[in-house]
Amino acid sequence: MIKRLVVICCILLLPTIAAAQGTTNYGDFWVGGQIGGVFNADRDVDVTFPGLFNATLNSIRTDPGFSAGAIVGYNFCMPYRQPWERYFGLALDFQWNQFNQPEQDFLPRVGGNQFALAFLGRLQYPFMGSETFTRGRIVPFLMFGPAIVWTNSDYSNFFGASNQTSTDFGIVAEVGVEFFICPHLSIGPSFRYRHVWGPNHEVLGVDINSRLDQFMIMGRLAWHF
């Protein structure tokens, strides 16, 4: 008798279980690559000769440069919602860009590169969801979070000094749009702002400190699992 009751209950609950499975969202991973250009606002550079004097060099320029990187992310899904209603996510981003300064204000030309690792939170609002494009067809997004930035600069033109590497803290904010050209592949433009408390170097006993405001225009291609 008990076995028959269990079987009857299971049969009665099957439609409810199937409906719950059809409306429950699970997260998805995505990976992508991006390329673009980076532009640096003119900045002030503090130069300190220990035991002698301090000086501030104003409006130091940095050449526009090329940027490339890779990103991996995870989108969270809200249970008992439509499949395209995914609002939140996380991403880990690695970015490289050129960092060259022309000769100016009695400073020699300085060439270099930057590498940044950023941990980003993500907000998004998908549009035009369908049974085929379950993630939405057009997805505006905003990402923001902290970053570690490594700056390698070649000071060989500065009295034969060697390369210098600076490790600094930064903050990244990015806004963009994803367009899904097929259910798992998206492309889209984005604009990124990065503030860096650095780079800071010591060259031949001279301390060179600055702050960066960087602007990046990028295009990204991403695959969603």
C-alpha positions as CSV (number, residue, x, y, z in Angstrom):
1,M,0.0,0.0,0.0
2,I,2.8,2.4,0.9
3,K,4.6,1.7,-2.3
4,R,1.5,2.5,-4.3
5,L,1.1,5.8,-2.5
6,V,4.7,6.7,-3.2
7,V,4.3,5.9,-6.9
8,I,1.1,8.0,-7.1
9,C,2.7,11.0,-5.3
10,C,5.7,10.9,-7.7
11,I,3.3,10.8,-10.7
12,L,1.4,13.8,-9.4
13,L,4.6,15.7,-8.7
14,L,6.2,15.2,-12.1
15,P,4.6,18.2,-13.8
16,T,5.8,20.5,-10.9
17,I,9.3,19.1,-11.0
18,A,9.5,19.5,-14.8
19,A,8.2,23.1,-14.6
20,A,10.7,24.0,-11.9
21,Q,13.6,22.6,-14.0
22,G,12.4,24.5,-17.1
23,T,12.4,27.8,-15.3
24,T,15.5,27.5,-13.1
25,N,18.6,29.3,-14.3
26,Y,22.1,28.0,-13.9
27,G,25.2,30.1,-14.4
28,D,27.5,30.0,-17.4
29,F,31.1,30.6,-18.1
30,W,32.5,32.7,-20.9
31,V,36.0,33.5,-22.3
32,G,37.0,36.3,-24.6
33,G,39.8,38.4,-26.1
34,Q,40.0,42.1,-26.8
35,I,42.1,44.6,-28.7
36,G,42.0,48.3,-28.8
37,G,43.8,51.6,-28.2
38,V,44.9,53.2,-24.9
39,F,45.1,57.0,-24.3
40,N,46.7,58.6,-21.3
41,A,45.9,62.0,-19.9
42,D,48.8,64.3,-19.3
43,R,50.1,63.9,-15.8
44,D,52.3,65.6,-13.2
45,V,55.5,63.7,-12.2
46,D,57.2,64.2,-8.9
47,V,61.0,64.0,-8.9
48,T,62.8,63.7,-5.6
49,F,66.6,64.0,-5.2
50,P,67.1,62.6,-1.7
51,G,68.7,65.0,0.6
52,L,68.6,67.8,-2.0
53,F,65.3,69.0,-3.4
54,N,61.9,68.0,-4.8
55,A,60.5,69.1,-8.2
56,T,57.2,68.6,-10.0
57,L,57.2,68.3,-13.8
58,N,53.8,69.3,-15.2
59,S,51.8,67.9,-18.1
60,I,54.1,65.0,-19.0
61,R,52.7,63.3,-22.1
62,T,52.4,59.7,-23.0
63,D,52.0,58.4,-26.5
64,P,48.8,56.6,-27.5
65,G,49.4,52.9,-27.6
66,F,48.0,49.5,-28.7
67,S,46.3,47.3,-26.2
68,A,45.3,43.6,-26.1
69,G,44.1,41.2,-23.5
70,A,42.0,38.2,-22.4
71,I,39.1,37.8,-20.0
72,V,37.2,34.9,-18.4
73,G,33.9,35.4,-16.6
74,Y,31.0,33.8,-15.0
75,N,27.4,35.0,-15.1
76,F,25.0,34.2,-12.2
77,C,21.4,33.3,-13.0
78,M,18.4,34.0,-10.9
79,P,16.2,31.0,-10.1
80,Y,12.6,30.8,-11.3
81,R,13.1,33.5,-13.9
82,Q,13.2,33.5,-17.6
83,P,16.4,32.1,-19.0
84,W,17.7,35.4,-20.3
85,E,17.3,37.3,-17.0
86,R,20.9,37.2,-15.9
87,Y,21.9,40.4,-14.1
88,F,25.1,39.7,-12.2
89,G,28.5,38.2,-12.9
90,L,32.3,38.2,-12.1
91,A,35.3,38.4,-14.5
92,L,39.1,38.1,-14.3
93,D,40.8,40.2,-16.9
94,F,44.4,40.4,-18.1
95,Q,45.5,43.3,-20.2
96,W,48.7,44.5,-21.9
97,N,49.3,47.9,-23.4
98,Q,52.2,50.0,-24.7
99,F,53.5,52.7,-22.4
100,N,55.9,55.1,-24.2
101,Q,56.8,58.7,-23.3
102,P,58.3,61.0,-25.9
103,E,61.3,63.2,-25.2
104,Q,60.1,66.3,-23.3
105,D,60.8,68.9,-20.6
106,F,64.5,67.8,-20.3
107,L,63.4,64.2,-19.9
108,P,64.7,61.5,-22.3
109,R,62.4,59.3,-24.3
110,V,61.1,56.4,-22.1
111,G,59.7,53.2,-23.7
112,G,57.8,50.6,-21.9
113,N,54.9,48.2,-21.4
114,Q,52.2,47.7,-18.9
115,F,50.4,44.5,-17.7
116,A,47.3,44.6,-15.6
117,L,45.3,41.9,-13.7
118,A,41.8,43.1,-12.7
119,F,39.1,41.4,-10.7
120,L,35.8,42.8,-11.9
121,G,32.2,42.7,-10.8
122,R,29.6,42.8,-13.6
123,L,26.1,44.2,-14.0
124,Q,24.1,43.5,-17.2
125,Y,20.6,43.8,-18.6
126,P,19.8,41.5,-21.5
127,F,17.4,42.5,-24.3
128,M,15.6,40.5,-27.0
129,G,15.7,37.2,-25.3
130,S,14.2,34.2,-27.1
131,E,14.2,30.4,-27.1
132,T,17.3,30.5,-29.4
133,F,19.1,33.5,-27.8
134,T,18.5,32.5,-24.2
135,R,21.1,35.0,-22.9
136,G,19.5,37.8,-24.8
137,R,20.5,39.2,-28.2
138,I,21.8,42.6,-27.0
139,V,23.4,42.9,-23.6
140,P,24.6,46.3,-22.2
141,F,26.9,45.8,-19.3
142,L,29.0,47.6,-16.7
143,M,32.1,46.1,-15.0
144,F,34.2,47.6,-12.2
145,G,36.8,46.5,-9.7
146,P,40.4,46.6,-8.4
147,A,43.5,45.9,-10.4
148,I,47.2,45.3,-10.0
149,V,49.3,47.0,-12.7
150,W,52.9,46.3,-13.6
151,T,54.8,49.0,-15.5
152,N,58.1,48.2,-17.1
153,S,60.0,51.3,-18.3
154,D,63.3,51.5,-20.2
155,Y,65.4,54.3,-18.7
156,S,68.5,53.5,-20.8
157,N,68.4,57.0,-22.3
158,F,68.6,58.4,-18.8
159,F,72.4,58.4,-18.2
160,G,72.5,54.7,-19.1
161,A,70.0,53.6,-16.4
162,S,68.5,50.1,-16.7
163,N,64.9,48.9,-17.0
164,Q,62.7,49.6,-14.0
165,T,59.5,47.8,-13.0
166,S,56.8,49.2,-10.8
167,T,53.9,47.3,-9.2
168,D,51.0,49.5,-8.3
169,F,47.3,49.4,-7.4
170,G,44.6,50.5,-9.8
171,I,40.8,50.7,-10.3
172,V,39.1,49.7,-13.5
173,A,35.6,50.7,-14.8
174,E,34.2,49.5,-18.1
175,V,30.9,50.0,-20.0
176,G,30.0,48.3,-23.2
177,V,27.5,46.3,-25.2
178,E,27.5,42.6,-26.3
179,F,25.8,41.6,-29.5
180,F,25.2,37.8,-30.0
181,I,25.8,36.8,-33.6
182,C,24.9,33.2,-32.6
183,P,23.7,31.7,-29.3
184,H,27.2,31.2,-28.0
185,L,29.3,33.9,-29.7
186,S,29.2,37.6,-28.9
187,I,31.0,40.7,-30.2
188,G,30.9,44.3,-29.1
189,P,32.6,47.6,-28.3
190,S,33.5,48.8,-24.8
191,F,35.1,51.8,-23.1
192,R,37.4,51.3,-20.2
193,Y,38.8,53.8,-17.7
194,R,41.7,52.8,-15.4
195,H,43.3,54.9,-12.7
196,V,46.7,53.8,-11.4
197,W,48.5,55.0,-8.3
198,G,51.8,54.9,-10.1
199,P,54.1,54.1,-11.7
200,N,56.8,54.8,-9.1
201,H,60.5,54.3,-9.9
202,E,63.9,54.9,-8.4
203,V,66.4,55.7,-11.1
204,L,70.0,56.3,-10.2
205,G,68.9,57.3,-6.6
206,V,66.2,59.6,-7.9
207,D,62.6,58.9,-7.0
208,I,60.1,59.3,-9.9
209,N,56.4,59.2,-8.8
210,S,53.2,59.8,-10.8
211,R,49.5,58.8,-11.2
212,L,47.8,57.7,-14.4
213,D,44.4,58.3,-15.9
214,Q,44.0,55.9,-18.8
215,F,41.2,55.6,-21.3
216,M,40.8,52.5,-23.6
217,I,38.5,51.9,-26.5
218,M,38.3,48.2,-27.2
219,G,36.5,45.5,-29.3
220,R,35.8,42.1,-27.7
221,L,35.0,38.6,-29.1
222,A,33.6,36.2,-26.5
223,W,32.5,32.6,-26.4
224,H,29.7,31.6,-23.9
225,F,29.5,28.0,-22.6
